[in-house]
Amino acid sequence: MTFKEFAKQNQILWFAPKLVAKLMQCSLEHVYSLVKLGKICYIKDGKNIRFKPEDLDDYEKHSYVRRR
């Protein structure tokens, strides 16, 4: 299931970093490091950051590595 499909099914407009970490099965620190490296687009709302489902799908699509 894509982030966009999950968002639609659960009526979510924006993802919080904690939820992204849970869905990606990684640490919250890893999510913040991806932000710091500029690998995931985000929006800043005061001190908070949020992610669009489409941007998370793009990140997954472009970071996928297929072994031969």
C-alpha positions as CSV (number, residue, x, y, z in Angstrom):
1,M,0.0,0.0,0.0
2,T,1.3,3.4,-0.9
3,F,1.4,6.4,1.5
4,K,-1.2,8.1,-0.7
5,E,-3.6,5.0,-0.5
6,F,-3.0,4.8,3.3
7,A,-3.7,8.5,3.7
8,K,-6.9,8.3,1.7
9,Q,-8.1,5.2,3.6
10,N,-7.4,6.9,6.9
11,Q,-8.4,10.4,5.9
12,I,-4.9,11.9,6.6
13,L,-3.8,15.1,4.8
14,W,-0.3,15.3,6.2
15,F,1.9,12.8,7.9
16,A,3.8,13.6,11.1
17,P,7.4,12.4,11.4
18,K,6.4,9.9,14.1
19,L,3.9,8.2,11.8
20,V,6.3,8.2,8.9
21,A,8.9,6.4,11.1
22,K,6.3,3.8,12.1
23,L,5.1,3.2,8.6
24,M,8.6,3.1,7.2
25,Q,9.7,0.8,10.1
26,C,12.7,3.0,10.9
27,S,13.6,5.3,13.7
28,L,12.4,8.9,14.2
29,E,16.0,10.0,14.0
30,H,16.3,8.4,10.6
31,V,13.3,10.4,9.3
32,Y,14.9,13.6,10.6
33,S,18.2,12.7,8.9
34,L,16.4,12.2,5.6
35,V,14.9,15.6,6.0
36,K,18.2,17.2,6.9
37,L,19.8,15.5,3.8
38,G,17.0,16.9,1.6
39,K,15.9,13.5,0.5
40,I,12.2,14.0,1.6
41,C,10.2,17.1,0.9
42,Y,8.3,18.5,3.8
43,I,6.4,21.6,5.0
44,K,7.3,23.4,8.2
45,D,4.5,24.6,10.4
46,G,6.1,26.6,13.2
47,K,8.4,24.1,14.9
48,N,6.6,21.1,13.4
49,I,7.3,19.4,10.1
50,R,4.7,17.5,8.0
51,F,4.9,15.4,4.9
52,K,2.6,15.0,1.9
53,P,1.7,11.4,1.1
54,E,2.8,12.0,-2.6
55,D,6.3,13.2,-1.5
56,L,6.8,10.1,0.7
57,D,5.7,7.9,-2.3
58,D,8.2,9.7,-4.5
59,Y,11.0,9.1,-1.9
60,E,10.2,5.4,-1.8
61,K,10.0,5.1,-5.5
62,H,13.4,6.8,-6.1
63,S,15.3,5.2,-3.3
64,Y,14.3,1.6,-4.2
65,V,17.4,-0.5,-5.1
66,R,17.0,-3.6,-7.2
67,R,19.8,-6.2,-7.0
68,R,20.7,-8.1,-10.1
